[in-house]
Amino acid sequence: MAFLRFLGTTSDDGDCPTLYEVEGSTDILVQGDRVTDPKQLAQLRDVKDGETFVLVPRDLLVRFAPRAPASEMVSFSEIAPLFREFRHTAFRLETRRGYASDRNSPKWERWMNGADISVEPDNAWRENVRTQTAQGKRFERVRLVDEPLTEGQQFLLASGQGNVAAGEDIRNLPRSQAARHGLPDYDFWLFDSRMVARFVFDEDDTTLGVVLSEDPAEVAFACQVRDAAWHYATRTADFAEAVASTG
């Protein structure tokens, strides 16, 4: 199956036009109103059987069309230095309902057995967060959550409080709100508002790798997503309290 990655739209009410990237290829899929004007169709060149044609506003291409060739996917371990070397901000959008890396971790089993995983000793990630935030850098994260929370999201809410204590600012945003505000359905890190590291997962929530991009259109869109998500999301402590009060 060829998966589509949402690139952007100039519609505010869910209508077309929209751009998508076909994952694993260099193709861009364009969604728009079909061309039916016979005079326009008669001017098209080298038309093949099965081809169709759509109209999209110039603004859609100016704002969201990629401006650089597609990058190769790399392993997550290859981007590990970025979490030490970024200069100002590292922002993460999390969109999945669960992660295989969580379910396969020893912490998951401890949590399932009733352990309080929010107060466990620092691991390498939290130690680095403390080191970087002590230098004035910011680790920020927005997690899209379902209503009610999935099991994976409940785990992250419990575990994430330890990350917050280490210096991360983690916030939560209902998926229904995220959809209304045009947020994408893929995970990424944004470093210093200049580089995007987009995750690629399989159907079992296993990370296959990441795709790095400094394409101006993709970086600009990630910055817009960050600003919108941050504006509407709720801090972890407040969100946890609200979940507990309705449990």
C-alpha positions as CSV (number, residue, x, y, z in Angstrom):
1,M,0.0,0.0,0.0
2,A,1.3,3.5,-0.9
3,F,0.8,5.8,2.0
4,L,0.1,9.5,1.5
5,R,1.6,12.2,3.7
6,F,-0.4,15.4,3.9
7,L,1.7,18.4,2.8
8,G,-0.8,21.2,3.1
9,T,-4.0,22.8,1.9
10,T,-5.2,26.3,1.2
11,S,-8.8,25.4,2.2
12,D,-10.1,26.4,5.6
13,D,-13.2,24.2,5.6
14,G,-11.9,20.8,4.6
15,D,-12.5,21.1,0.9
16,C,-9.8,20.6,-1.8
17,P,-7.3,21.6,-3.0
18,T,-4.6,19.7,-1.2
19,L,-1.1,18.4,-1.8
20,Y,0.2,15.0,-0.6
21,E,3.5,13.2,-0.9
22,V,3.5,9.5,-1.9
23,E,5.7,7.9,0.8
24,G,8.7,6.0,-0.5
25,S,8.6,7.8,-3.9
26,T,9.3,11.2,-5.5
27,D,5.7,11.6,-6.5
28,I,3.3,14.4,-5.4
29,L,-0.4,13.7,-5.4
30,V,-2.6,16.8,-6.2
31,Q,-6.2,16.9,-5.1
32,G,-8.4,19.6,-6.8
33,D,-11.4,20.3,-8.9
34,R,-11.5,18.3,-12.1
35,V,-11.0,20.2,-15.3
36,T,-14.1,19.9,-17.5
37,D,-13.8,22.9,-19.8
38,P,-13.5,21.4,-23.4
39,K,-11.5,24.4,-24.6
40,Q,-8.9,23.8,-21.8
41,L,-8.8,20.1,-22.3
42,A,-8.3,20.6,-26.1
43,Q,-5.1,22.5,-25.4
44,L,-3.4,19.8,-23.2
45,R,-0.4,18.0,-24.7
46,D,0.5,14.4,-24.9
47,V,-2.6,13.2,-23.0
48,K,-2.5,9.5,-22.1
49,D,-5.4,7.1,-21.5
50,G,-6.3,7.2,-17.8
51,E,-5.0,10.7,-17.1
52,T,-7.1,13.3,-15.4
53,F,-6.5,16.9,-14.7
54,V,-7.3,19.2,-11.8
55,L,-7.1,22.9,-11.0
56,V,-5.3,24.2,-8.0
57,P,-4.5,27.7,-6.9
58,R,-1.0,29.0,-7.4
59,D,-0.9,29.8,-3.6
60,L,-1.1,26.1,-2.8
61,L,2.0,25.3,-4.8
62,V,3.9,28.4,-3.6
63,R,3.2,27.5,0.1
64,F,3.4,23.7,0.2
65,A,5.1,22.2,-2.9
66,P,8.5,20.7,-2.0
67,R,11.4,22.7,-3.3
68,A,14.1,20.1,-2.8
69,P,14.6,16.5,-3.9
70,A,13.2,13.8,-1.6
71,S,15.7,12.6,1.1
72,E,16.6,9.0,1.9
73,M,15.4,7.5,5.1
74,V,18.0,7.0,7.8
75,S,17.9,5.1,11.1
76,F,16.9,7.0,14.2
77,S,20.3,6.4,15.7
78,E,21.8,8.5,13.0
79,I,20.0,11.7,14.2
80,A,20.9,11.1,17.9
81,P,23.6,13.9,17.8
82,L,21.0,16.4,16.9
83,F,19.5,16.2,20.4
84,R,22.8,17.4,21.8
85,E,23.8,19.8,19.0
86,F,20.6,21.8,18.4
87,R,21.1,25.5,19.5
88,H,17.7,26.6,20.7
89,T,14.6,24.5,20.4
90,A,13.7,20.8,19.7
91,F,10.0,20.3,19.2
92,R,8.2,17.0,18.7
93,L,4.7,16.3,17.4
94,E,3.4,12.9,18.4
95,T,0.4,11.6,16.5
96,R,0.1,7.9,16.9
97,R,-2.2,6.0,19.2
98,G,0.7,3.8,20.5
99,Y,4.3,3.0,19.8
100,A,5.9,-0.4,19.5
101,S,9.0,0.8,21.3
102,D,6.9,1.6,24.4
103,R,5.1,-1.8,24.3
104,N,8.3,-3.7,24.0
105,S,10.1,-1.8,26.8
106,P,10.6,-3.2,30.4
107,K,8.9,0.0,31.6
108,W,5.7,-1.0,29.9
109,E,5.6,-4.3,31.9
110,R,6.3,-2.5,35.2
111,W,3.5,0.0,34.4
112,M,1.1,-2.8,33.5
113,N,1.9,-4.3,37.0
114,G,1.0,-1.1,38.7
115,A,4.4,0.6,39.2
116,D,4.6,4.4,39.4
117,I,6.8,5.0,36.3
118,S,6.8,8.8,36.7
119,V,9.4,8.7,39.5
120,E,11.9,6.2,38.1
121,P,15.6,7.2,37.9
122,D,16.8,9.2,35.0
123,N,17.7,7.4,31.8
124,A,20.1,8.7,29.1
125,W,17.3,10.7,27.5
126,R,16.4,12.5,30.6
127,E,20.0,13.1,31.5
128,N,20.5,14.8,28.1
129,V,17.3,16.9,28.6
130,R,18.7,18.2,31.9
131,T,22.0,19.0,30.3
132,Q,20.5,20.8,27.4
133,T,17.9,22.7,29.3
134,A,20.5,23.8,31.8
135,Q,22.1,25.7,28.9
136,G,18.8,27.5,28.2
137,K,17.7,25.2,25.3
138,R,14.1,24.1,25.1
139,F,12.6,20.6,24.6
140,E,9.0,20.9,23.7
141,R,6.5,18.2,22.8
142,V,2.8,18.0,21.8
143,R,1.0,14.7,22.0
144,L,-2.3,14.1,20.1
145,V,-4.6,12.1,22.3
146,D,-7.9,10.3,21.8
147,E,-11.0,10.5,23.9
148,P,-10.8,8.2,25.9
149,L,-7.1,7.7,25.9
150,T,-5.7,4.6,24.3
151,E,-3.6,2.3,26.4
152,G,-0.4,3.6,24.8
153,Q,-1.5,7.2,25.6
154,Q,-2.2,6.3,29.2
155,F,1.4,4.9,29.4
156,L,2.9,8.0,27.9
157,L,0.9,10.3,30.2
158,A,2.3,8.4,33.2
159,S,5.9,8.1,31.9
160,G,5.9,11.7,30.5
161,Q,5.7,13.3,33.9
162,G,9.2,12.1,34.6
163,N,10.3,13.8,31.3
164,V,8.6,17.0,32.5
165,A,10.5,16.8,35.7
166,A,13.7,16.5,33.7
167,G,13.0,19.7,31.8
168,E,10.7,18.9,28.9
169,D,7.6,20.9,28.3
170,I,5.0,18.3,27.2
171,R,1.5,19.2,26.3
172,N,-1.5,17.2,25.1
173,L,-4.1,18.0,22.4
174,P,-7.3,16.1,21.6
175,R,-7.1,14.6,18.1
176,S,-10.5,16.1,17.2
177,Q,-9.1,19.6,17.9
178,A,-6.0,18.8,15.9
179,A,-8.0,17.8,12.9
180,R,-10.0,21.1,13.0
181,H,-6.8,23.1,13.1
182,G,-5.3,21.3,10.1
183,L,-2.5,19.4,12.0
184,P,-0.9,16.5,10.1
185,D,-1.1,12.9,11.1
186,Y,2.6,12.1,11.1
187,D,5.3,12.4,13.8
188,F,8.3,14.7,13.5
189,W,11.0,16.6,15.4
190,L,11.7,20.2,14.4
191,F,15.2,21.5,15.3
192,D,15.8,25.2,15.6
193,S,13.0,25.9,13.1
194,R,15.3,24.9,10.3
195,M,15.4,21.1,10.1
196,V,12.6,18.5,10.2
197,A,13.1,14.9,11.1
198,R,10.0,13.0,10.0
199,F,9.3,9.5,11.3
200,V,8.3,6.6,9.2
201,F,6.3,3.8,10.9
202,D,5.0,0.4,9.8
203,E,1.4,-0.7,10.5
204,D,2.5,-2.1,13.9
205,D,3.8,1.2,15.1
206,T,7.4,0.2,14.7
207,T,9.8,3.0,13.7
208,L,11.4,2.2,10.3
209,G,13.5,5.3,10.2
210,V,13.4,9.1,9.8
211,V,13.6,11.4,6.8
212,L,15.6,14.6,7.3
213,S,14.6,17.7,5.4
214,E,15.6,21.4,5.3
215,D,13.2,22.0,2.4
216,P,11.9,25.5,3.1
217,A,8.2,24.5,2.4
218,E,8.4,21.5,4.8
219,V,10.2,23.5,7.5
220,A,7.7,26.4,7.2
221,F,4.8,24.0,7.5
222,A,6.3,22.3,10.6
223,C,6.7,25.7,12.2
224,Q,3.1,26.5,11.5
225,V,2.0,23.2,13.0
226,R,4.1,23.7,16.1
227,D,2.6,27.2,16.7
228,A,-1.0,25.9,16.3
229,A,-0.4,22.8,18.4
230,W,1.3,24.7,21.1
231,H,-1.4,27.3,21.3
232,Y,-4.2,24.8,21.8
233,A,-2.5,22.1,23.8
234,T,-2.7,21.6,27.6
235,R,0.3,21.2,29.9
236,T,0.8,17.7,31.2
237,A,0.1,18.4,34.8
238,D,-3.2,20.1,34.0
239,F,-4.1,17.4,31.5
240,A,-3.3,14.6,33.9
241,E,-5.5,16.2,36.6
242,A,-8.4,16.5,34.2
243,V,-8.1,12.9,33.1
244,A,-7.9,11.8,36.8
245,S,-11.1,13.8,37.6
246,T,-13.1,12.0,34.9
247,G,-11.7,8.5,35.4
